[in-house]
Structures are given as C-alpha cells and as structure tokens.
C-alpha cells in the first residue's frame, strides 16, 4: 500500500505511494493510502501463505526414524522432500505425481511384492516440472521386472542402483549413473547412461533394448 504525496490521488497519475510496517504480520495503512481490491487480495495471499520449507524423512527398519517402511514415508512426503533410507530390507514402493529424493544410506535392499506383479519400485506420472531421484539401493528379486518407470513428463535420475529388469516407458528424460542391471528396455523415451553395466539382451546397443527411443552413453559396459 502507498501514500500519495499530497491530497487524494489524481486520476491517471503514476506517482509512487509509501507503506510502513509496525512489526511482522501487521501493516500500518495511512488514511490517505489508496488500496485497490486487487492489491488487497495480493496482500492477503502474501500474509496467509504457509512456509514451504522442504523436509527430510528418515526410514529405519529398526524403528529409529520416522517410519519403518519406505512407502509410508513416500506417501507422507510433500513434493520436494527427501526420504533417507537406512540399512535394512524393505518392501517395494511407488512414487506418483511428486518431486522426491529417495536416498539409501547404507546397505539398503528392496524386495518386489507379489501383489505388485513383481515390481519392486514404480515411478509413475511424474509431472513436467517434477524430478525424482533414486540412489543407493538394491532391488533383491533379480528375476522380477523390479524397476518400472512409466509415463513421466518430468525427469528421473537413477544412481548406484542394482536391479534385475529395468523398464522405462514414455519418459521425457531419464539418467542412469552407476546402475547395475541384468536387462533394460527403454520405450519411447530419452535416456542418458554413464558408468553402468547391463547384460542379457543380445545384440542391442550397449545391451539396452531401445524401442523408438534416444540414448546417449558414456563409459557403459555390456557385461555384468
């Protein structure tokens, strides 16, 4: 809000106004202050906006964190939060429609669930301005389709992941760094791969099967 220098505001003028604050949360409005409805709405929204500080959630199988399984932590986390997983063996989990970092801190193993058709980790419907990072864990059922990334307009980053079969379908941008897997299939996606090893797919580029996809590779070995 602003105060006109002299008298009431003249129509069509662009002279600056002046505001003052008594203390945080309270604004002193001079009687000569000119507040339009639009300015009042903007001011109200600014005062009512809650804090958007990001939070870190701890998953510990022994009970020393916020949760003992990964999925409840993922569900509780807001977009932009971080989930730190301590050493232990955990059930599979799914991340849908939010930005999130899930970071393994120690020897972290994730088992595929039969109820999820052998999928250990599912990353799904990550939006255009969202990013999911998954780092430092092993998906223990190497015969399963245990890392499944599908229909993500945002970006996916996989680092230090040991998995069986990886499937990437309709993903705008995926990166794999230091990933060890028995097979990988990328369909209608863009993927950048570095320092990773794959095997078991026969005569395909760097042992990754590409279907209508673009891949760039760096220091990628075919053997496991």
Secondary structure, DSSP 8 states (H G I E B T S, - for coil): --B-SSSS--TT-------EEEETTEEE--TTB---HHHHHHHHHHHH-------EEEE-TTS-SSBSSHHHHHHH--TTEEEEEEEEEEE-EEEESS-EEEEEEEEEEEE--GGGTT-SEEEE---TT-EEEEEEEEES-TTS--EEEEEEEEEEEEEEEEEEEEEEEEEEEEEEEEEEEEEEEEES-EEEEES-B--SS-SSGGG-EEES-EEEEES-BS--
